[in-house]
């Protein structure tokens, strides 16, 4: 059932009811939002520097908790009740939740970001460095810059008097880059917040194509798989015989070739990232490396591979997984094979509610004199925490700042995008907050 926001906005779309830029006017409160975002800009860049200089690689539990404690007073000063939810059960730092109660009949918002980065304490890339309107640092825009956009928007709303009536939960996870398993524990509170919310906004990076800011109404899933094939071991002169069969590596090759020819469909990608086989073969404990032994004159009894596949909808995930299992089960002579799937990120499917929410954002853009944000091709974005709540709330991703080189040394944020994104966010929430659920 579509949420109230989506129903209202879609009616406006169908009736051509979006405000025309020529007729648009910012309210006095919205003009105050613009002024406050600009006035607080350097303060927020300074906070971003502090957050970035505190290492918070996913496995650095103390570092993530330190970032959360830096954030606590920032949100409490805005009237939010802060809770740090323990995640020691899944060996992760925990989640930072901040809640603000407004009009009980108003729209409910969930704002999502994360403290953790891919740069652990042993990384050589550890510090924030600014060069004008650019800055580099570990996690500087994935996703500490997203946290700054949230704070900037909320401070502007407070100054404009629009925060008082807003129902907002800010969920900042400490393990987005590598979530704790099982997800039933590590994503339990996030999913509950999504079920509470009417609107979910994800503050990972803004996508830009051909110089235009893009709207993200969908993100694909991320699903990992492990394939193990087995065959009869023996002298290579007997391969393909009725007694010996095809061997484990040829069976692996058959399956992977069948994936390539039988799986392709729109919005689906699939990959083989690691493969090994021989007389012996084993994956490392973290499944990121492998060891094998073998001789050219021995038919290999074992082969192993790891890969992923990404889908746009849950139906597509289920369909592709079933087809992979069918391909694996159709064994070559003298072989067997099994495939298993890791717990992954679900898809954020494109929905009418998400399209309607982007239309509301584009109405804000028109009033600010900004270009319309076209829909981004979902093949351009990976999975994220917002995917866990997208089935329950109208959702937009890509609300964070723009930048480049995410997950790599030299990760860079375009600092000036903080102002643009915070202003959009604050006005969008302010307008929707007063609408009935």
Order of alpha helices (4+ residues) and beta strands (2+ residues): alpha-alpha-alpha-alpha-beta-beta-beta-beta-beta-alpha-beta-alpha-alpha-beta-beta-beta-beta-beta-alpha-beta-beta-beta-beta-beta-alpha-beta-alpha-beta-alpha-beta-beta-beta-alpha
